[in-house]
Amino acid sequence: MPVAAILPESIGPYVSLMMAGFFIGVLGHLSRSRWLVALGIILVFLAAAGFPLALNVFSDKPEPPGPLPRPY
């Protein structure tokens, strides 16, 4: 997948992008700027959607859905 090659494999860029989105959103609320709030929401969404996508692309075997088995 050539498009997935641009996604970083570590969690650091996603956390920093999400923190930047929250900071920009708060700054937009304080300055009453709608476009800054929208930009903050978009950045948080990109970080929240990009991280699971990168996990699925780069992991060898994705986790199966459903509850975990009970250890006995």
PDB file of N, CA, C and O in Angstrom:
ATOM      1  N   MET A   1       0.835  -1.181   0.000  1.00  0.00           N
ATOM      2  CA  MET A   1       0.000   0.000   0.000  1.00  0.00           C
ATOM      3  C   MET A   1       0.883   1.249   0.000  1.00  0.00           C
ATOM      4  O   MET A   1       1.470   1.573   1.033  1.00  0.00           O
ATOM      5  N   PRO A   2       0.993   1.938  -1.090  1.00  0.00           N
ATOM      6  CA  PRO A   2       1.857   3.118  -1.127  1.00  0.00           C
ATOM      7  C   PRO A   2       1.340   4.270  -0.269  1.00  0.00           C
ATOM      8  O   PRO A   2       2.136   5.049   0.255  1.00  0.00           O
ATOM      9  N   VAL A   3       0.033   4.391  -0.118  1.00  0.00           N
ATOM     10  CA  VAL A   3      -0.509   5.493   0.683  1.00  0.00           C
ATOM     11  C   VAL A   3      -0.230   5.250   2.163  1.00  0.00           C
ATOM     12  O   VAL A   3       0.026   6.197   2.906  1.00  0.00           O
ATOM     13  N   ALA A   4      -0.277   3.997   2.594  1.00  0.00           N
ATOM     14  CA  ALA A   4      -0.040   3.679   4.001  1.00  0.00           C
ATOM     15  C   ALA A   4       1.416   3.844   4.389  1.00  0.00           C
ATOM     16  O   ALA A   4       1.731   3.895   5.578  1.00  0.00           O
ATOM     17  N   ALA A   5       2.300   3.927   3.429  1.00  0.00           N
ATOM     18  CA  ALA A   5       3.727   4.077   3.736  1.00  0.00           C
ATOM     19  C   ALA A   5       4.039   5.433   4.354  1.00  0.00           C
ATOM     20  O   ALA A   5       5.084   5.586   4.987  1.00  0.00           O
ATOM     21  N   ILE A   6       3.165   6.419   4.190  1.00  0.00           N
ATOM     22  CA  ILE A   6       3.434   7.733   4.769  1.00  0.00           C
ATOM     23  C   ILE A   6       2.991   7.823   6.225  1.00  0.00           C
ATOM     24  O   ILE A   6       3.323   8.796   6.902  1.00  0.00           O
ATOM     25  N   LEU A   7       2.249   6.833   6.727  1.00  0.00           N
ATOM     26  CA  LEU A   7       1.798   6.851   8.111  1.00  0.00           C
ATOM     27  C   LEU A   7       2.942   6.455   9.039  1.00  0.00           C
ATOM     28  O   LEU A   7       3.617   5.456   8.788  1.00  0.00           O
ATOM     29  N   PRO A   8       3.173   7.223  10.111  1.00  0.00           N
ATOM     30  CA  PRO A   8       4.220   6.836  11.056  1.00  0.00           C
ATOM     31  C   PRO A   8       3.793   5.615  11.870  1.00  0.00           C
ATOM     32  O   PRO A   8       2.605   5.409  12.116  1.00  0.00           O
ATOM     33  N   GLU A   9       4.775   4.807  12.288  1.00  0.00           N
ATOM     34  CA  GLU A   9       4.484   3.581  13.012  1.00  0.00           C
ATOM     35  C   GLU A   9       4.418   3.782  14.519  1.00  0.00           C
ATOM     36  O   GLU A   9       3.826   2.953  15.210  1.00  0.00           O
ATOM     37  N   SER A  10       4.998   4.842  15.054  1.00  0.00           N
ATOM     38  CA  SER A  10       4.989   5.055  16.504  1.00  0.00           C
ATOM     39  C   SER A  10       3.790   5.907  16.913  1.00  0.00           C
ATOM     40  O   SER A  10       3.142   6.534  16.073  1.00  0.00           O
ATOM     41  N   ILE A  11       3.507   5.920  18.206  1.00  0.00           N
ATOM     42  CA  ILE A  11       2.335   6.622  18.725  1.00  0.00           C
ATOM     43  C   ILE A  11       2.597   8.122  18.910  1.00  0.00           C
ATOM     44  O   ILE A  11       1.649   8.903  18.996  1.00  0.00           O
ATOM     45  N   GLY A  12       3.848   8.528  18.973  1.00  0.00           N
ATOM     46  CA  GLY A  12       4.205   9.921  19.253  1.00  0.00           C
ATOM     47  C   GLY A  12       3.599  10.951  18.316  1.00  0.00           C
ATOM     48  O   GLY A  12       3.037  11.937  18.794  1.00  0.00           O
ATOM     49  N   PRO A  13       3.687  10.770  17.009  1.00  0.00           N
ATOM     50  CA  PRO A  13       3.101  11.774  16.114  1.00  0.00           C
ATOM     51  C   PRO A  13       1.580  11.911  16.254  1.00  0.00           C
ATOM     52  O   PRO A  13       1.034  13.002  16.086  1.00  0.00           O
ATOM     53  N   TYR A  14       0.901  10.803  16.562  1.00  0.00           N
ATOM     54  CA  TYR A  14      -0.557  10.864  16.703  1.00  0.00           C
ATOM     55  C   TYR A  14      -0.949  11.598  17.988  1.00  0.00           C
ATOM     56  O   TYR A  14      -1.902  12.378  17.997  1.00  0.00           O
ATOM     57  N   VAL A  15      -0.214  11.345  19.064  1.00  0.00           N
ATOM     58  CA  VAL A  15      -0.497  12.036  20.327  1.00  0.00           C
ATOM     59  C   VAL A  15      -0.204  13.522  20.194  1.00  0.00           C
ATOM     60  O   VAL A  15      -0.980  14.352  20.666  1.00  0.00           O
ATOM     61  N   SER A  16       0.904  13.862  19.558  1.00  0.00           N
ATOM     62  CA  SER A  16       1.222  15.285  19.405  1.00  0.00           C
ATOM     63  C   SER A  16       0.231  15.984  18.478  1.00  0.00           C
ATOM     64  O   SER A  16      -0.112  17.144  18.708  1.00  0.00           O
ATOM     65  N   LEU A  17      -0.234  15.296  17.436  1.00  0.00           N
ATOM     66  CA  LEU A  17      -1.241  15.887  16.553  1.00  0.00           C
ATOM     67  C   LEU A  17      -2.559  16.097  17.297  1.00  0.00           C
ATOM     68  O   LEU A  17      -3.228  17.111  17.100  1.00  0.00           O
ATOM     69  N   MET A  18      -2.931  15.145  18.151  1.00  0.00           N
ATOM     70  CA  MET A  18      -4.167  15.287  18.922  1.00  0.00           C
ATOM     71  C   MET A  18      -4.044  16.419  19.940  1.00  0.00           C
ATOM     72  O   MET A  18      -4.985  17.193  20.120  1.00  0.00           O
ATOM     73  N   MET A  19      -2.894  16.522  20.607  1.00  0.00           N
ATOM     74  CA  MET A  19      -2.694  17.612  21.568  1.00  0.00           C
ATOM     75  C   MET A  19      -2.704  18.966  20.863  1.00  0.00           C
ATOM     76  O   MET A  19      -3.261  19.933  21.382  1.00  0.00           O
ATOM     77  N   ALA A  20      -2.093  19.036  19.691  1.00  0.00           N
ATOM     78  CA  ALA A  20      -2.118  20.285  18.927  1.00  0.00           C
ATOM     79  C   ALA A  20      -3.549  20.638  18.523  1.00  0.00           C
ATOM     80  O   ALA A  20      -3.933  21.807  18.551  1.00  0.00           O
ATOM     81  N   GLY A  21      -4.330  19.636  18.151  1.00  0.00           N
ATOM     82  CA  GLY A  21      -5.730  19.887  17.800  1.00  0.00           C
ATOM     83  C   GLY A  21      -6.532  20.427  18.968  1.00  0.00           C
ATOM     84  O   GLY A  21      -7.322  21.358  18.810  1.00  0.00           O
ATOM     85  N   PHE A  22      -6.326  19.831  20.161  1.00  0.00           N
ATOM     86  CA  PHE A  22      -7.027  20.339  21.346  1.00  0.00           C
ATOM     87  C   PHE A  22      -6.586  21.763  21.674  1.00  0.00           C
ATOM     88  O   PHE A  22      -7.414  22.608  22.015  1.00  0.00           O
ATOM     89  N   PHE A  23      -5.284  22.029  21.571  1.00  0.00           N
ATOM     90  CA  PHE A  23      -4.780  23.372  21.858  1.00  0.00           C
ATOM     91  C   PHE A  23      -5.345  24.396  20.885  1.00  0.00           C
ATOM     92  O   PHE A  23      -5.760  25.480  21.294  1.00  0.00           O
ATOM     93  N   ILE A  24      -5.363  24.061  19.610  1.00  0.00           N
ATOM     94  CA  ILE A  24      -5.899  24.983  18.600  1.00  0.00           C
ATOM     95  C   ILE A  24      -7.402  25.169  18.798  1.00  0.00           C
ATOM     96  O   ILE A  24      -7.916  26.273  18.619  1.00  0.00           O
ATOM     97  N   GLY A  25      -8.109  24.100  19.164  1.00  0.00           N
ATOM     98  CA  GLY A  25      -9.543  24.223  19.424  1.00  0.00           C
ATOM     99  C   GLY A  25      -9.835  25.123  20.610  1.00  0.00           C
ATOM    100  O   GLY A  25     -10.746  25.949  20.553  1.00  0.00           O
ATOM    101  N   VAL A  26      -9.065  24.972  21.690  1.00  0.00           N
ATOM    102  CA  VAL A  26      -9.250  25.839  22.863  1.00  0.00           C
ATOM    103  C   VAL A  26      -8.907  27.279  22.512  1.00  0.00           C
ATOM    104  O   VAL A  26      -9.613  28.206  22.907  1.00  0.00           O
ATOM    105  N   LEU A  27      -7.829  27.461  21.774  1.00  0.00           N
ATOM    106  CA  LEU A  27      -7.457  28.812  21.340  1.00  0.00           C
ATOM    107  C   LEU A  27      -8.563  29.429  20.468  1.00  0.00           C
ATOM    108  O   LEU A  27      -8.842  30.624  20.563  1.00  0.00           O
ATOM    109  N   GLY A  28      -9.181  28.610  19.629  1.00  0.00           N
ATOM    110  CA  GLY A  28     -10.280  29.094  18.799  1.00  0.00           C
ATOM    111  C   GLY A  28     -11.494  29.472  19.616  1.00  0.00           C
ATOM    112  O   GLY A  28     -12.177  30.447  19.303  1.00  0.00           O
ATOM    113  N   HIS A  29     -11.774  28.701  20.674  1.00  0.00           N
ATOM    114  CA  HIS A  29     -12.902  29.053  21.538  1.00  0.00           C
ATOM    115  C   HIS A  29     -12.630  30.347  22.299  1.00  0.00           C
ATOM    116  O   HIS A  29     -13.518  31.184  22.461  1.00  0.00           O
ATOM    117  N   LEU A  30     -11.392  30.498  22.761  1.00  0.00           N
ATOM    118  CA  LEU A  30     -11.064  31.712  23.510  1.00  0.00           C
ATOM    119  C   LEU A  30     -11.091  32.954  22.624  1.00  0.00           C
ATOM    120  O   LEU A  30     -11.485  34.030  23.073  1.00  0.00           O
ATOM    121  N   SER A  31     -10.675  32.808  21.371  1.00  0.00           N
ATOM    122  CA  SER A  31     -10.678  33.953  20.468  1.00  0.00           C
ATOM    123  C   SER A  31     -11.978  34.067  19.667  1.00  0.00           C
ATOM    124  O   SER A  31     -12.139  34.983  18.861  1.00  0.00           O
ATOM    125  N   ARG A  32     -12.891  33.140  19.891  1.00  0.00           N
ATOM    126  CA  ARG A  32     -14.187  33.101  19.196  1.00  0.00           C
ATOM    127  C   ARG A  32     -14.023  33.044  17.679  1.00  0.00           C
ATOM    128  O   ARG A  32     -14.730  33.713  16.924  1.00  0.00           O
ATOM    129  N   SER A  33     -13.063  32.220  17.265  1.00  0.00           N
ATOM    130  CA  SER A  33     -12.785  32.046  15.847  1.00  0.00           C
ATOM    131  C   SER A  33     -13.281  30.666  15.413  1.00  0.00           C
ATOM    132  O   SER A  33     -12.755  29.642  15.848  1.00  0.00           O
ATOM    133  N   ARG A  34     -14.277  30.654  14.569  1.00  0.00           N
ATOM    134  CA  ARG A  34     -14.874  29.383  14.153  1.00  0.00           C
ATOM    135  C   ARG A  34     -13.932  28.535  13.326  1.00  0.00           C
ATOM    136  O   ARG A  34     -13.950  27.309  13.431  1.00  0.00           O
ATOM    137  N   TRP A  35     -13.105  29.169  12.502  1.00  0.00           N
ATOM    138  CA  TRP A  35     -12.224  28.381  11.656  1.00  0.00           C
ATOM    139  C   TRP A  35     -11.108  27.736  12.474  1.00  0.00           C
ATOM    140  O   TRP A  35     -10.629  26.663  12.106  1.00  0.00           O
ATOM    141  N   LEU A  36     -10.679  28.362  13.579  1.00  0.00           N
ATOM    142  CA  LEU A  36      -9.691  27.721  14.446  1.00  0.00           C
ATOM    143  C   LEU A  36     -10.296  26.533  15.181  1.00  0.00           C
ATOM    144  O   LEU A  36      -9.638  25.507  15.353  1.00  0.00           O
ATOM    145  N   VAL A  37     -11.539  26.666  15.613  1.00  0.00           N
ATOM    146  CA  VAL A  37     -12.224  25.547  16.265  1.00  0.00           C
ATOM    147  C   VAL A  37     -12.380  24.403  15.274  1.00  0.00           C
ATOM    148  O   VAL A  37     -12.146  23.246  15.624  1.00  0.00           O
ATOM    149  N   ALA A  38     -12.768  24.708  14.060  1.00  0.00           N
ATOM    150  CA  ALA A  38     -12.927  23.665  13.040  1.00  0.00           C
ATOM    151  C   ALA A  38     -11.595  22.999  12.721  1.00  0.00           C
ATOM    152  O   ALA A  38     -11.537  21.784  12.535  1.00  0.00           O
ATOM    153  N   LEU A  39     -10.532  23.785  12.658  1.00  0.00           N
ATOM    154  CA  LEU A  39      -9.210  23.216  12.402  1.00  0.00           C
ATOM    155  C   LEU A  39      -8.787  22.286  13.544  1.00  0.00           C
ATOM    156  O   LEU A  39      -8.219  21.222  13.300  1.00  0.00           O
ATOM    157  N   GLY A  40      -9.060  22.684  14.774  1.00  0.00           N
ATOM    158  CA  GLY A  40      -8.748  21.835  15.920  1.00  0.00           C
ATOM    159  C   GLY A  40      -9.516  20.527  15.886  1.00  0.00           C
ATOM    160  O   GLY A  40      -8.957  19.470  16.177  1.00  0.00           O
ATOM    161  N   ILE A  41     -10.788  20.589  15.534  1.00  0.00           N
ATOM    162  CA  ILE A  41     -11.607  19.376  15.434  1.00  0.00           C
ATOM    163  C   ILE A  41     -11.081  18.470  14.334  1.00  0.00           C
ATOM    164  O   ILE A  41     -11.023  17.253  14.509  1.00  0.00           O
ATOM    165  N   ILE A  42     -10.704  19.041  13.217  1.00  0.00           N
ATOM    166  CA  ILE A  42     -10.171  18.243  12.105  1.00  0.00           C
ATOM    167  C   ILE A  42      -8.872  17.565  12.504  1.00  0.00           C
ATOM    168  O   ILE A  42      -8.666  16.397  12.174  1.00  0.00           O
ATOM    169  N   LEU A  43      -7.991  18.269  13.205  1.00  0.00           N
ATOM    170  CA  LEU A  43      -6.725  17.673  13.629  1.00  0.00           C
ATOM    171  C   LEU A  43      -6.944  16.533  14.622  1.00  0.00           C
ATOM    172  O   LEU A  43      -6.288  15.495  14.526  1.00  0.00           O
ATOM    173  N   VAL A  44      -7.851  16.715  15.564  1.00  0.00           N
ATOM    174  CA  VAL A  44      -8.150  15.641  16.518  1.00  0.00           C
ATOM    175  C   VAL A  44      -8.736  14.448  15.784  1.00  0.00           C
ATOM    176  O   VAL A  44      -8.378  13.308  16.080  1.00  0.00           O
ATOM    177  N   PHE A  45      -9.621  14.686  14.839  1.00  0.00           N
ATOM    178  CA  PHE A  45     -10.206  13.586  14.071  1.00  0.00           C
ATOM    179  C   PHE A  45      -9.151  12.848  13.259  1.00  0.00           C
ATOM    180  O   PHE A  45      -9.164  11.618  13.209  1.00  0.00           O
ATOM    181  N   LEU A  46      -8.239  13.575  12.623  1.00  0.00           N
ATOM    182  CA  LEU A  46      -7.190  12.926  11.843  1.00  0.00           C
ATOM    183  C   LEU A  46      -6.283  12.070  12.716  1.00  0.00           C
ATOM    184  O   LEU A  46      -5.876  10.980  12.313  1.00  0.00           O
ATOM    185  N   ALA A  47      -5.964  12.562  13.913  1.00  0.00           N
ATOM    186  CA  ALA A  47      -5.133  11.777  14.821  1.00  0.00           C
ATOM    187  C   ALA A  47      -5.885  10.546  15.316  1.00  0.00           C
ATOM    188  O   ALA A  47      -5.310   9.462  15.406  1.00  0.00           O
ATOM    189  N   ALA A  48      -7.166  10.708  15.638  1.00  0.00           N
ATOM    190  CA  ALA A  48      -7.947   9.584  16.157  1.00  0.00           C
ATOM    191  C   ALA A  48      -8.250   8.551  15.082  1.00  0.00           C
ATOM    192  O   ALA A  48      -8.357   7.364  15.389  1.00  0.00           O
ATOM    193  N   ALA A  49      -8.388   8.967  13.854  1.00  0.00           N
ATOM    194  CA  ALA A  49      -8.663   8.013  12.772  1.00  0.00           C
ATOM    195  C   ALA A  49      -7.380   7.439  12.185  1.00  0.00           C
ATOM    196  O   ALA A  49      -7.364   6.299  11.720  1.00  0.00           O
ATOM    197  N   GLY A  50      -6.314   8.214  12.203  1.00  0.00           N
ATOM    198  CA  GLY A  50      -5.065   7.759  11.607  1.00  0.00           C
ATOM    199  C   GLY A  50      -4.353   6.711  12.437  1.00  0.00           C
ATOM    200  O   GLY A  50      -3.708   5.823  11.880  1.00  0.00           O
ATOM    201  N   PHE A  51      -4.455   6.791  13.760  1.00  0.00           N
ATOM    202  CA  PHE A  51      -3.748   5.838  14.607  1.00  0.00           C
ATOM    203  C   PHE A  51      -4.276   4.412  14.446  1.00  0.00           C
ATOM    204  O   PHE A  51      -3.469   3.507  14.233  1.00  0.00           O
ATOM    205  N   PRO A  52      -5.594   4.160  14.537  1.00  0.00           N
ATOM    206  CA  PRO A  52      -6.065   2.785  14.311  1.00  0.00           C
ATOM    207  C   PRO A  52      -5.800   2.292  12.891  1.00  0.00           C
ATOM    208  O   PRO A  52      -5.544   1.107  12.680  1.00  0.00           O
ATOM    209  N   LEU A  53      -5.858   3.186  11.935  1.00  0.00           N
ATOM    210  CA  LEU A  53      -5.562   2.796  10.561  1.00  0.00           C
ATOM    211  C   LEU A  53      -4.104   2.347  10.436  1.00  0.00           C
ATOM    212  O   LEU A  53      -3.811   1.344   9.785  1.00  0.00           O
ATOM    213  N   ALA A  54      -3.205   3.086  11.058  1.00  0.00           N
ATOM    214  CA  ALA A  54      -1.794   2.707  11.022  1.00  0.00           C
ATOM    215  C   ALA A  54      -1.555   1.401  11.762  1.00  0.00           C
ATOM    216  O   ALA A  54      -0.728   0.594  11.340  1.00  0.00           O
ATOM    217  N   LEU A  55      -2.269   1.182  12.861  1.00  0.00           N
ATOM    218  CA  LEU A  55      -2.122  -0.084  13.581  1.00  0.00           C
ATOM    219  C   LEU A  55      -2.547  -1.261  12.725  1.00  0.00           C
ATOM    220  O   LEU A  55      -1.876  -2.293  12.713  1.00  0.00           O
ATOM    221  N   ASN A  56      -3.638  -1.121  12.017  1.00  0.00           N
ATOM    222  CA  ASN A  56      -4.111  -2.213  11.165  1.00  0.00           C
ATOM    223  C   ASN A  56      -3.214  -2.447   9.962  1.00  0.00           C
ATOM    224  O   ASN A  56      -3.048  -3.584   9.520  1.00  0.00           O
ATOM    225  N   VAL A  57      -2.640  -1.390   9.436  1.00  0.00           N
ATOM    226  CA  VAL A  57      -1.792  -1.536   8.253  1.00  0.00           C
ATOM    227  C   VAL A  57      -0.453  -2.162   8.616  1.00  0.00           C
ATOM    228  O   VAL A  57       0.049  -3.020   7.889  1.00  0.00           O
ATOM    229  N   PHE A  58       0.133  -1.737   9.742  1.00  0.00           N
ATOM    230  CA  PHE A  58       1.481  -2.171  10.067  1.00  0.00           C
ATOM    231  C   PHE A  58       1.546  -3.416  10.930  1.00  0.00           C
ATOM    232  O   PHE A  58       2.620  -4.003  11.062  1.00  0.00           O
ATOM    233  N   SER A  59       0.444  -3.841  11.520  1.00  0.00           N
ATOM    234  CA  SER A  59       0.507  -5.049  12.339  1.00  0.00           C
ATOM    235  C   SER A  59       0.408  -6.284  11.447  1.00  0.00           C
ATOM    236  O   SER A  59      -0.254  -6.270  10.409  1.00  0.00           O
ATOM    237  N   ASP A  60       1.077  -7.342  11.872  1.00  0.00           N
ATOM    238  CA  ASP A  60       1.066  -8.575  11.091  1.00  0.00           C
ATOM    239  C   ASP A  60      -0.298  -9.245  11.130  1.00  0.00           C
ATOM    240  O   ASP A  60      -0.803  -9.709  10.108  1.00  0.00           O
ATOM    241  N   LYS A  61      -0.885  -9.292  12.309  1.00  0.00           N
ATOM    242  CA  LYS A  61      -2.189  -9.926  12.459  1.00  0.00           C
ATOM    243  C   LYS A  61      -3.041  -9.045  13.367  1.00  0.00           C
ATOM    244  O   LYS A  61      -2.725  -8.914  14.550  1.00  0.00           O
ATOM    245  N   PRO A  62      -4.112  -8.438  12.855  1.00  0.00           N
ATOM    246  CA  PRO A  62      -4.944  -7.581  13.705  1.00  0.00           C
ATOM    247  C   PRO A  62      -5.664  -8.402  14.777  1.00  0.00           C
ATOM    248  O   PRO A  62      -5.923  -9.593  14.606  1.00  0.00           O
ATOM    249  N   GLU A  63      -5.972  -7.738  15.868  1.00  0.00           N
ATOM    250  CA  GLU A  63      -6.689  -8.380  16.961  1.00  0.00           C
ATOM    251  C   GLU A  63      -8.098  -8.768  16.515  1.00  0.00           C
ATOM    252  O   GLU A  63      -8.762  -7.984  15.837  1.00  0.00           O
ATOM    253  N   PRO A  64      -8.567  -9.967  16.883  1.00  0.00           N
ATOM    254  CA  PRO A  64      -9.940 -10.345  16.518  1.00  0.00           C
ATOM    255  C   PRO A  64     -10.940  -9.553  17.356  1.00  0.00           C
ATOM    256  O   PRO A  64     -10.662  -9.240  18.513  1.00  0.00           O
ATOM    257  N   PRO A  65     -12.084  -9.229  16.795  1.00  0.00           N
ATOM    258  CA  PRO A  65     -13.081  -8.486  17.566  1.00  0.00           C
ATOM    259  C   PRO A  65     -13.750  -9.398  18.580  1.00  0.00           C
ATOM    260  O   PRO A  65     -13.752 -10.620  18.433  1.00  0.00           O
ATOM    261  N   GLY A  66     -14.303  -8.799  19.588  1.00  0.00           N
ATOM    262  CA  GLY A  66     -15.039  -9.560  20.591  1.00  0.00           C
ATOM    263  C   GLY A  66     -14.347  -9.539  21.930  1.00  0.00           C
ATOM    264  O   GLY A  66     -13.256  -8.987  22.074  1.00  0.00           O
ATOM    265  N   PRO A  67     -15.001 -10.156  22.930  1.00  0.00           N
ATOM    266  CA  PRO A  67     -14.430 -10.152  24.272  1.00  0.00           C
ATOM    267  C   PRO A  67     -13.200 -11.061  24.362  1.00  0.00           C
ATOM    268  O   PRO A  67     -13.021 -11.981  23.564  1.00  0.00           O
ATOM    269  N   LEU A  68     -12.375 -10.776  25.346  1.00  0.00           N
ATOM    270  CA  LEU A  68     -11.189 -11.576  25.581  1.00  0.00           C
ATOM    271  C   LEU A  68     -11.579 -12.893  26.257  1.00  0.00           C
ATOM    272  O   LEU A  68     -12.524 -12.908  27.046  1.00  0.00           O
ATOM    273  N   PRO A  69     -10.892 -13.981  25.978  1.00  0.00           N
ATOM    274  CA  PRO A  69     -11.218 -15.236  26.647  1.00  0.00           C
ATOM    275  C   PRO A  69     -10.857 -15.163  28.129  1.00  0.00           C
ATOM    276  O   PRO A  69      -9.912 -14.478  28.519  1.00  0.00           O
ATOM    277  N   ARG A  70     -11.613 -15.868  28.929  1.00  0.00           N
ATOM    278  CA  ARG A  70     -11.382 -15.866  30.379  1.00  0.00           C
ATOM    279  C   ARG A  70     -10.211 -16.769  30.710  1.00  0.00           C
ATOM    280  O   ARG A  70     -10.203 -17.929  30.297  1.00  0.00           O
ATOM    281  N   PRO A  71      -9.223 -16.279  31.439  1.00  0.00           N
ATOM    282  CA  PRO A  71      -8.100 -17.152  31.827  1.00  0.00           C
ATOM    283  C   PRO A  71      -8.514 -18.035  32.998  1.00  0.00           C
ATOM    284  O   PRO A  71      -9.118 -17.552  33.955  1.00  0.00           O
ATOM    285  N   TYR A  72      -8.196 -19.314  32.931  1.00  0.00           N
ATOM    286  CA  TYR A  72      -8.558 -20.248  34.012  1.00  0.00           C
ATOM    287  C   TYR A  72      -7.341 -20.676  34.765  1.00  0.00           C
ATOM    288  O   TYR A  72      -7.443 -21.459  35.709  1.00  0.00           O
TER     289      TYR A  72
END
